[in-house]
Amino acid sequence: MNVLLWVVYPYLAMAILVGGLIWRYRYDKFGWTTRSSQLYESAVLRWGSPLFHFGVLMVLVGHVGGLVIPKSWTEAVGVTEHTYHLMAVFIGTVAGLCTLIGLGILIARRRLTGPVFAATTRNDKAMYVVLAGVIVLGLLATVRANVLGDGYDYRETVSPWFRSLFYLSPDPDVMAEVPVGFQIHVLAAFALFAFWPFTRLVHAFSAPVGYLARPYVVYRSRDGRGGGLRPTRPGWDGPPRLPEPQRTRSRR
Protein backbone atom coordinates (compact mmCIF):
# COMPACT_ATOMS: atom_id res chain seq x y z
CA MET A 1 0.00 0.00 0.00
CA ASN A 2 2.85 2.43 0.78
CA VAL A 3 4.42 1.78 -2.63
CA LEU A 4 1.05 2.34 -4.32
CA LEU A 5 0.33 5.60 -2.48
CA TRP A 6 3.77 7.17 -2.36
CA VAL A 7 5.44 5.86 -5.53
CA VAL A 8 2.93 4.75 -8.16
CA TYR A 9 0.25 7.33 -7.47
CA PRO A 10 2.53 10.44 -7.56
CA TYR A 11 4.21 9.36 -10.80
CA LEU A 12 0.83 8.58 -12.35
CA ALA A 13 -0.51 12.01 -11.37
CA MET A 14 2.55 13.79 -12.79
CA ALA A 15 2.33 11.78 -16.02
CA ILE A 16 -1.31 12.80 -16.43
CA LEU A 17 -0.36 16.42 -15.70
CA VAL A 18 2.37 16.56 -18.36
CA GLY A 19 0.48 14.48 -20.91
CA GLY A 20 -2.72 16.44 -20.33
CA LEU A 21 -0.98 19.76 -20.86
CA ILE A 22 0.53 18.55 -24.13
CA TRP A 23 -2.80 17.16 -25.31
CA ARG A 24 -4.70 20.30 -24.32
CA TYR A 25 -2.26 22.59 -26.07
CA ARG A 26 -2.26 20.52 -29.24
CA TYR A 27 -5.95 19.74 -29.62
CA ASP A 28 -7.70 22.46 -27.60
CA LYS A 29 -5.50 25.51 -28.02
CA PHE A 30 -8.48 27.85 -28.36
CA GLY A 31 -9.94 26.44 -25.15
CA TRP A 32 -6.77 27.29 -23.22
CA THR A 33 -8.47 30.12 -21.37
CA THR A 34 -10.02 31.09 -18.05
CA ARG A 35 -13.45 31.54 -19.67
CA SER A 36 -13.72 34.83 -17.83
CA SER A 37 -17.15 35.86 -16.54
CA GLN A 38 -16.24 39.49 -15.88
CA LEU A 39 -18.70 40.56 -18.56
CA TYR A 40 -21.59 39.24 -16.45
CA GLU A 41 -20.49 40.67 -13.09
CA SER A 42 -17.46 42.67 -12.01
CA ALA A 43 -18.17 44.27 -8.61
CA VAL A 44 -17.74 41.10 -6.52
CA LEU A 45 -15.07 39.74 -8.86
CA ARG A 46 -12.99 42.84 -8.15
CA TRP A 47 -12.68 41.70 -4.52
CA GLY A 48 -12.57 37.94 -4.79
CA SER A 49 -10.16 37.47 -7.68
CA PRO A 50 -7.19 39.54 -6.35
CA LEU A 51 -7.58 38.03 -2.89
CA PHE A 52 -7.60 34.50 -4.26
CA HIS A 53 -4.69 34.98 -6.67
CA PHE A 54 -2.58 36.78 -4.05
CA GLY A 55 -3.14 33.94 -1.61
CA VAL A 56 -2.38 31.27 -4.21
CA LEU A 57 0.91 32.94 -5.19
CA MET A 58 1.99 33.20 -1.56
CA VAL A 59 1.06 29.56 -0.93
CA LEU A 60 3.00 28.51 -4.03
CA VAL A 61 6.09 30.43 -2.94
CA GLY A 62 5.87 28.87 0.52
CA HIS A 63 5.54 25.35 -0.84
CA VAL A 64 8.45 25.82 -3.21
CA GLY A 65 10.59 27.11 -0.35
CA GLY A 66 9.58 24.29 1.97
CA LEU A 67 9.56 21.33 -0.42
CA VAL A 68 12.23 22.15 -3.00
CA ILE A 69 14.85 24.06 -0.98
CA PRO A 70 16.66 21.80 1.54
CA LYS A 71 16.93 22.80 5.17
CA SER A 72 20.72 22.95 4.94
CA TRP A 73 20.52 25.69 2.31
CA THR A 74 18.43 28.05 4.43
CA GLU A 75 20.65 27.42 7.45
CA ALA A 76 23.71 28.17 5.33
CA VAL A 77 22.45 31.70 4.62
CA GLY A 78 21.77 32.37 8.30
CA VAL A 79 18.07 31.47 8.59
CA THR A 80 17.66 29.24 11.62
CA GLU A 81 15.08 26.48 11.64
CA HIS A 82 13.10 28.18 14.41
CA THR A 83 12.90 31.43 12.44
CA TYR A 84 11.95 29.63 9.27
CA HIS A 85 9.29 27.63 11.10
CA LEU A 86 7.67 30.74 12.59
CA MET A 87 7.68 32.56 9.27
CA ALA A 88 6.30 29.55 7.41
CA VAL A 89 3.47 28.96 9.89
CA PHE A 90 2.46 32.63 10.11
CA ILE A 91 2.76 33.54 6.43
CA GLY A 92 1.39 30.19 5.31
CA THR A 93 -1.68 30.51 7.53
CA VAL A 94 -2.37 34.07 6.36
CA ALA A 95 -1.89 33.09 2.71
CA GLY A 96 -4.11 30.05 3.13
CA LEU A 97 -6.87 32.12 4.72
CA CYS A 98 -6.65 34.71 1.94
CA THR A 99 -6.91 31.95 -0.65
CA LEU A 100 -9.84 30.32 1.10
CA ILE A 101 -11.74 33.60 1.61
CA GLY A 102 -11.12 34.65 -1.99
CA LEU A 103 -12.25 31.26 -3.25
CA GLY A 104 -15.36 31.46 -1.08
CA ILE A 105 -16.21 34.86 -2.59
CA LEU A 106 -15.75 33.50 -6.10
CA ILE A 107 -17.90 30.43 -5.41
CA ALA A 108 -20.65 32.54 -3.82
CA ARG A 109 -20.56 34.93 -6.78
CA ARG A 110 -20.77 32.07 -9.25
CA ARG A 111 -23.73 30.53 -7.41
CA LEU A 112 -25.72 33.67 -6.63
CA THR A 113 -25.22 35.57 -9.89
CA GLY A 114 -27.62 34.16 -12.46
CA PRO A 115 -25.65 34.69 -15.70
CA VAL A 116 -22.41 33.52 -14.07
CA PHE A 117 -24.09 30.39 -12.68
CA ALA A 118 -25.60 29.65 -16.09
CA ALA A 119 -22.10 29.73 -17.61
CA THR A 120 -20.75 27.32 -14.97
CA THR A 121 -20.11 23.78 -16.21
CA ARG A 122 -19.90 20.52 -14.29
CA ASN A 123 -16.16 20.61 -14.85
CA ASP A 124 -16.01 23.97 -13.09
CA LYS A 125 -17.99 22.66 -10.11
CA ALA A 126 -15.70 19.63 -9.75
CA MET A 127 -12.66 21.89 -10.02
CA TYR A 128 -13.92 24.13 -7.21
CA VAL A 129 -14.56 21.11 -4.98
CA VAL A 130 -11.08 19.64 -5.49
CA LEU A 131 -9.34 23.00 -5.16
CA ALA A 132 -11.23 23.94 -2.00
CA GLY A 133 -10.55 20.50 -0.55
CA VAL A 134 -6.80 20.83 -1.04
CA ILE A 135 -6.75 24.29 0.56
CA VAL A 136 -8.89 23.28 3.55
CA LEU A 137 -6.88 20.09 4.16
CA GLY A 138 -3.63 22.05 4.07
CA LEU A 139 -4.91 24.64 6.53
CA LEU A 140 -6.27 22.00 8.90
CA ALA A 141 -3.02 20.04 8.86
CA THR A 142 -0.95 23.17 9.51
CA VAL A 143 -3.14 24.53 12.30
CA ARG A 144 -3.58 21.16 14.01
CA ALA A 145 0.13 20.36 14.00
CA ASN A 146 1.72 23.75 14.58
CA VAL A 147 -0.90 25.83 16.41
CA LEU A 148 -2.91 23.32 18.41
CA GLY A 149 -0.19 20.69 18.65
CA ASP A 150 3.49 20.55 19.52
CA GLY A 151 4.61 21.34 15.98
CA TYR A 152 5.68 19.21 13.06
CA ASP A 153 8.64 19.79 10.75
CA TYR A 154 7.60 18.43 7.37
CA ARG A 155 10.97 19.44 5.93
CA GLU A 156 12.47 16.35 7.52
CA THR A 157 10.02 13.88 5.93
CA VAL A 158 7.73 15.22 3.23
CA SER A 159 10.35 17.46 1.61
CA PRO A 160 13.05 14.78 1.14
CA TRP A 161 10.41 12.38 -0.19
CA PHE A 162 9.11 14.98 -2.64
CA ARG A 163 12.59 15.75 -3.96
CA SER A 164 13.37 12.05 -4.25
CA LEU A 165 10.54 11.72 -6.78
CA PHE A 166 12.63 13.75 -9.21
CA TYR A 167 15.71 11.70 -8.35
CA LEU A 168 13.69 8.58 -9.35
CA SER A 169 14.43 6.99 -5.97
CA PRO A 170 11.41 7.66 -3.69
CA ASP A 171 11.32 6.03 -0.27
CA PRO A 172 7.69 5.19 0.64
CA ASP A 173 8.61 4.30 4.22
CA VAL A 174 9.39 7.96 4.92
CA MET A 175 5.81 9.02 4.17
CA ALA A 176 4.41 6.19 6.30
CA GLU A 177 5.57 8.09 9.41
CA VAL A 178 3.96 11.41 8.38
CA PRO A 179 0.80 12.50 10.29
CA VAL A 180 -2.45 11.53 8.61
CA GLY A 181 -3.47 15.14 8.02
CA PHE A 182 -0.39 15.84 5.94
CA GLN A 183 -0.75 12.53 4.10
CA ILE A 184 -4.31 13.32 3.02
CA HIS A 185 -3.25 16.82 1.97
CA VAL A 186 -0.46 15.43 -0.21
CA LEU A 187 -2.76 12.86 -1.83
CA ALA A 188 -5.38 15.53 -2.55
CA ALA A 189 -2.72 17.83 -4.02
CA PHE A 190 -1.59 15.16 -6.50
CA ALA A 191 -5.24 14.56 -7.44
CA LEU A 192 -5.48 18.28 -8.21
CA PHE A 193 -2.34 18.05 -10.37
CA ALA A 194 -3.88 15.23 -12.40
CA PHE A 195 -7.13 17.15 -12.81
CA TRP A 196 -5.40 20.45 -13.60
CA PRO A 197 -4.93 20.22 -17.42
CA PHE A 198 -8.61 19.52 -18.03
CA THR A 199 -9.96 22.59 -16.20
CA ARG A 200 -9.79 26.36 -16.54
CA LEU A 201 -6.81 26.26 -14.16
CA VAL A 202 -4.70 25.46 -17.20
CA HIS A 203 -4.27 29.20 -17.75
CA ALA A 204 -1.73 29.17 -14.91
CA PHE A 205 0.77 27.70 -17.39
CA SER A 206 0.32 30.62 -19.78
CA ALA A 207 2.57 33.64 -20.06
CA PRO A 208 1.98 36.67 -22.32
CA VAL A 209 5.42 36.41 -23.91
CA GLY A 210 4.13 37.04 -27.42
CA TYR A 211 2.58 40.31 -26.27
CA LEU A 212 6.04 41.93 -26.24
CA ALA A 213 6.52 41.35 -29.97
CA ARG A 214 2.89 41.77 -31.03
CA PRO A 215 2.28 44.52 -33.62
CA TYR A 216 0.23 47.56 -32.73
CA VAL A 217 -3.53 47.34 -33.00
CA VAL A 218 -4.91 49.83 -35.52
CA TYR A 219 -8.13 51.56 -34.49
CA ARG A 220 -10.33 53.42 -36.96
CA SER A 221 -12.96 55.96 -36.07
CA ARG A 222 -16.57 55.14 -36.88
CA ASP A 223 -19.31 57.66 -37.63
CA GLY A 224 -21.42 58.39 -34.54
CA ARG A 225 -24.66 57.78 -36.44
CA GLY A 226 -23.63 54.23 -37.30
CA GLY A 227 -23.23 54.96 -40.96
CA GLY A 228 -20.04 52.99 -41.30
CA LEU A 229 -16.57 54.18 -42.07
CA ARG A 230 -16.49 57.70 -43.49
CA PRO A 231 -13.58 59.89 -44.52
CA THR A 232 -12.77 62.67 -42.08
CA ARG A 233 -13.44 66.27 -43.03
CA PRO A 234 -11.42 69.34 -42.09
CA GLY A 235 -13.08 71.34 -39.38
CA TRP A 236 -13.48 74.79 -41.10
CA ASP A 237 -13.43 73.99 -44.79
CA GLY A 238 -17.16 73.41 -45.04
CA PRO A 239 -18.80 70.75 -47.17
CA PRO A 240 -16.86 69.38 -50.09
CA ARG A 241 -17.33 71.31 -53.32
CA LEU A 242 -18.38 69.59 -56.48
CA PRO A 243 -16.22 70.19 -59.51
CA GLU A 244 -17.55 72.85 -61.90
CA PRO A 245 -18.83 71.58 -65.26
CA GLN A 246 -16.42 72.11 -68.10
CA ARG A 247 -17.54 74.09 -71.09
CA THR A 248 -16.81 72.66 -74.46
CA ARG A 249 -17.46 73.94 -77.97
CA SER A 250 -19.03 71.81 -80.56
CA ARG A 251 -19.48 72.34 -84.27
CA ARG A 252 -22.79 71.86 -85.94
C-alpha positions in Angstrom: 0.0 0.0 0.0 2.8 2.4 0.8 4.4 1.8 -2.6 1.1 2.3 -4.3 0.3 5.6 -2.5 3.8 7.2 -2.4 5.4 5.9 -5.5 2.9 4.7 -8.2 0.2 7.3 -7.5 2.5 10.4 -7.6 4.2 9.4 -10.8 0.8 8.6 -12.4 -0.5 12.0 -11.4 2.5 13.8 -12.8 2.3 11.8 -16.0 -1.3 12.8 -16.4 -0.4 16.4 -15.7 2.4 16.6 -18.4 0.5 14.5 -20.9 -2.7 16.4 -20.3 -1.0 19.8 -20.9 0.5 18.5 -24.1 -2.8 17.2 -25.3 -4.7 20.3 -24.3 -2.3 22.6 -26.1 -2.3 20.5 -29.2 -5.9 19.7 -29.6 -7.7 22.5 -27.6 -5.5 25.5 -28.0 -8.5 27.8 -28.4 -9.9 26.4 -25.2 -6.8 27.3 -23.2 -8.5 30.1 -21.4 -10.0 31.1 -18.1 -13.5 31.5 -19.7 -13.7 34.8 -17.8 -17.1 35.9 -16.5 -16.2 39.5 -15.9 -18.7 40.6 -18.6 -21.6 39.2 -16.5 -20.5 40.7 -13.1 -17.5 42.7 -12.0 -18.2 44.3 -8.6 -17.7 41.1 -6.5 -15.1 39.7 -8.9 -13.0 42.8 -8.2 -12.7 41.7 -4.5 -12.6 37.9 -4.8 -10.2 37.5 -7.7 -7.2 39.5 -6.4 -7.6 38.0 -2.9 -7.6 34.5 -4.3 -4.7 35.0 -6.7 -2.6 36.8 -4.1 -3.1 33.9 -1.6 -2.4 31.3 -4.2 0.9 32.9 -5.2 2.0 33.2 -1.6 1.1 29.6 -0.9 3.0 28.5 -4.0 6.1 30.4 -2.9 5.9 28.9 0.5 5.5 25.4 -0.8 8.5 25.8 -3.2 10.6 27.1 -0.4 9.6 24.3 2.0 9.6 21.3 -0.4 12.2 22.1 -3.0 14.8 24.1 -1.0 16.7 21.8 1.5 16.9 22.8 5.2 20.7 23.0 4.9 20.5 25.7 2.3 18.4 28.1 4.4 20.6 27.4 7.5 23.7 28.2 5.3 22.5 31.7 4.6 21.8 32.4 8.3 18.1 31.5 8.6 17.7 29.2 11.6 15.1 26.5 11.6 13.1 28.2 14.4 12.9 31.4 12.4 11.9 29.6 9.3 9.3 27.6 11.1 7.7 30.7 12.6 7.7 32.6 9.3 6.3 29.6 7.4 3.5 29.0 9.9 2.5 32.6 10.1 2.8 33.5 6.4 1.4 30.2 5.3 -1.7 30.5 7.5 -2.4 34.1 6.4 -1.9 33.1 2.7 -4.1 30.0 3.1 -6.9 32.1 4.7 -6.7 34.7 1.9 -6.9 32.0 -0.7 -9.8 30.3 1.1 -11.7 33.6 1.6 -11.1 34.7 -2.0 -12.2 31.3 -3.3 -15.4 31.5 -1.1 -16.2 34.9 -2.6 -15.7 33.5 -6.1 -17.9 30.4 -5.4 -20.7 32.5 -3.8 -20.6 34.9 -6.8 -20.8 32.1 -9.2 -23.7 30.5 -7.4 -25.7 33.7 -6.6 -25.2 35.6 -9.9 -27.6 34.2 -12.5 -25.6 34.7 -15.7 -22.4 33.5 -14.1 -24.1 30.4 -12.7 -25.6 29.7 -16.1 -22.1 29.7 -17.6 -20.7 27.3 -15.0 -20.1 23.8 -16.2 -19.9 20.5 -14.3 -16.2 20.6 -14.8 -16.0 24.0 -13.1 -18.0 22.7 -10.1 -15.7 19.6 -9.8 -12.7 21.9 -10.0 -13.9 24.1 -7.2 -14.6 21.1 -5.0 -11.1 19.6 -5.5 -9.3 23.0 -5.2 -11.2 23.9 -2.0 -10.6 20.5 -0.6 -6.8 20.8 -1.0 -6.7 24.3 0.6 -8.9 23.3 3.5 -6.9 20.1 4.2 -3.6 22.0 4.1 -4.9 24.6 6.5 -6.3 22.0 8.9 -3.0 20.0 8.9 -0.9 23.2 9.5 -3.1 24.5 12.3 -3.6 21.2 14.0 0.1 20.4 14.0 1.7 23.7 14.6 -0.9 25.8 16.4 -2.9 23.3 18.4 -0.2 20.7 18.6 3.5 20.5 19.5 4.6 21.3 16.0 5.7 19.2 13.1 8.6 19.8 10.7 7.6 18.4 7.4 11.0 19.4 5.9 12.5 16.4 7.5 10.0 13.9 5.9 7.7 15.2 3.2 10.4 17.5 1.6 13.1 14.8 1.1 10.4 12.4 -0.2 9.1 15.0 -2.6 12.6 15.8 -4.0 13.4 12.0 -4.3 10.5 11.7 -6.8 12.6 13.8 -9.2 15.7 11.7 -8.3 13.7 8.6 -9.3 14.4 7.0 -6.0 11.4 7.7 -3.7 11.3 6.0 -0.3 7.7 5.2 0.6 8.6 4.3 4.2 9.4 8.0 4.9 5.8 9.0 4.2 4.4 6.2 6.3 5.6 8.1 9.4 4.0 11.4 8.4 0.8 12.5 10.3 -2.4 11.5 8.6 -3.5 15.1 8.0 -0.4 15.8 5.9 -0.8 12.5 4.1 -4.3 13.3 3.0 -3.3 16.8 2.0 -0.5 15.4 -0.2 -2.8 12.9 -1.8 -5.4 15.5 -2.5 -2.7 17.8 -4.0 -1.6 15.2 -6.5 -5.2 14.6 -7.4 -5.5 18.3 -8.2 -2.3 18.0 -10.4 -3.9 15.2 -12.4 -7.1 17.1 -12.8 -5.4 20.5 -13.6 -4.9 20.2 -17.4 -8.6 19.5 -18.0 -10.0 22.6 -16.2 -9.8 26.4 -16.5 -6.8 26.3 -14.2 -4.7 25.5 -17.2 -4.3 29.2 -17.7 -1.7 29.2 -14.9 0.8 27.7 -17.4 0.3 30.6 -19.8 2.6 33.6 -20.1 2.0 36.7 -22.3 5.4 36.4 -23.9 4.1 37.0 -27.4 2.6 40.3 -26.3 6.0 41.9 -26.2 6.5 41.4 -30.0 2.9 41.8 -31.0 2.3 44.5 -33.6 0.2 47.6 -32.7 -3.5 47.3 -33.0 -4.9 49.8 -35.5 -8.1 51.6 -34.5 -10.3 53.4 -37.0 -13.0 56.0 -36.1 -16.6 55.1 -36.9 -19.3 57.7 -37.6 -21.4 58.4 -34.5 -24.7 57.8 -36.4 -23.6 54.2 -37.3 -23.2 55.0 -41.0 -20.0 53.0 -41.3 -16.6 54.2 -42.1 -16.5 57.7 -43.5 -13.6 59.9 -44.5 -12.8 62.7 -42.1 -13.4 66.3 -43.0 -11.4 69.3 -42.1 -13.1 71.3 -39.4 -13.5 74.8 -41.1 -13.4 74.0 -44.8 -17.2 73.4 -45.0 -18.8 70.8 -47.2 -16.9 69.4 -50.1 -17.3 71.3 -53.3 -18.4 69.6 -56.5 -16.2 70.2 -59.5 -17.6 72.8 -61.9 -18.8 71.6 -65.3 -16.4 72.1 -68.1 -17.5 74.1 -71.1 -16.8 72.7 -74.5 -17.5 73.9 -78.0 -19.0 71.8 -80.6 -19.5 72.3 -84.3 -22.8 71.9 -85.9 
